[in-house]
Amino acid sequence: MQLLAIQQAMAASSILATMPQVIESVGRPGFSAGLFDIARRFTGTEIVTAFVTAPDGIVHTLLAENRQEPGKAALDVARRYVSRHWRADPANTIALDESSSRDCWGVRMRANDIANPSYRSECYFSVGLSERFSLIQRRTGGTMRLSIYRGRKESFSDQEIAHLVESAPLLMAALWRHYEAERPAEHRALPAFQARLAAVAPGLSKRERDVCALIASGLTSEGIALELGVGINTVLTYRKRAYARLGISSQNELMRILM
């Protein structure tokens, strides 16, 4: 594993010239795909993910994109990683300890650097990945990590790493703005939605309440799967059960109950 300190003052590079279009899409549905397209163009990446660890320790998946079958492989990797292997990742102990004294860190991690065989298999080998470069930044609102993966038997070139290092301050700023645009309203509403559901439908399980509250907060089924660390089919099952218990069949009816 290679750990790199990244300074604020960076030379201009071709990747920076493409960033305005991503910045313009902050807070909008096209942000994740636009950021992936840029990363793909300059690094040949197969998968891009971004996570935020909140001060309370909860891990939020901000984005998960890949080249083929948009989002599916990346969603699977993100779900496995957060639910099963977050603590097994050396970057979450080494890099985050170091990042407390610097603005941003870059961590280069090869699959063979990972000691945990289950983590190595499920998040790298089984999906054809061999290497990851992550940008990590800590703020008062939590810790952001953008991870860019290469395919099996591939490796980042020095030039590709240089592109990512040079653009790190702008990339991380855009991710933080996107996170802030996506999350605040959801965070304020969730406790109220969950409390209301517990009051009107005490028979709902915790997961059923969580799914309904996240639906009401505006998340898609894919977004709920990432948030809860489960599969999309599991989300759909919880939704179906919850709607049956509530005697409803649509999101509009759910909102009437909650409001």
Residue, then its C-alpha position, 0 to 999 in steps of 0.5 A: m500500500q502506498l500513501l501519498a500526501i496531497q498539497q493544495a497548490m497543484a499544477a493545472s492538468s487536462i483533467l482539471a479542464t473537464m471539471p466545470q461540467v461536473i461542478e455544474s451537475v453537483g446535487r443533480p442526478g447526472f453528477s455520479a455518471g459525469l464524474f465517472d466519465i472523467a475518471r474513466r477518460f483519464t485513468g481507464t477505471e472500471i469502477v468509481t465509488a465514494f463514501v462518507t463516514a459521518p462523525d457518528g461512525i455511520v458510513h454513507t455511500l455517495l456514489a457507485e458507478n461502473r462502465q458496463e450495466p451502469g451502476k450494477a457491479a459498482l453497487d454490488v461492490a459498495r454493498r459488500y464493502v460497507s456491510r462486510h469489509w469496511r473494518a478490514d480495509p487497511a486504508n481506514t486505519i492507516a490513512l485516516d489516522e494520518s489524514s488528521s494532520r493534512d488536508c488530503w491523502g492519496v492511498r494506492m492499494r493493490a489487491n495483494d496488499i489485502a490480508n483478509p481473503s474474503y475482502r480480497s475475493e469479494c471486492y476485487f477478484s470476483v468482480g475483476l479488479s486488481e488495484r485501487f487509488s483513493l483520495i481521502q479527506r477529513r472535515t468536521g462533517g466526517t471523512m470523504r473517500l473517493s476510490i477509483y479501481r483498475g481491472r484485473k492485471e492492470s495497474f495505474s501509470d504514474q501519469e494517471i496517478a499524477h492526474l488524480v493527485e493534481s485534481a484532488p482538491l477540486l474533486m473532493a470539493a465537488l464531492w463535499r458539495h454534492y454530499e451536502a446538497e443530497r443529505p441535509a433534508e434527508h437527515r432532518a426528516l428521517p427521525a421524524f418519519q421513523a417516529r411517526l411510523a413507529a407510532v402509527a404502525p408498531g407492527l413494522s419491523k425496524r428494517e421496514r420502518d427504515v425502508c419506508a422512511l428512506i422512501a419518504s426522504g426521496l431515495t430510490s431503491e438503489g439508494i436505499a440498498l446502498e444506505l442499508g447495505v443490502g440488495i435491491n431485491t431485499v429493499l423491494t421485499y421490505r417495501k412490499r411487506a411494509y406497504a401490506r401492513l400499512g394497507i397502502s400501495s404507493q409512495n403518495e399514500l405513504m406520504r399521506i400517513l407520514m404527513 
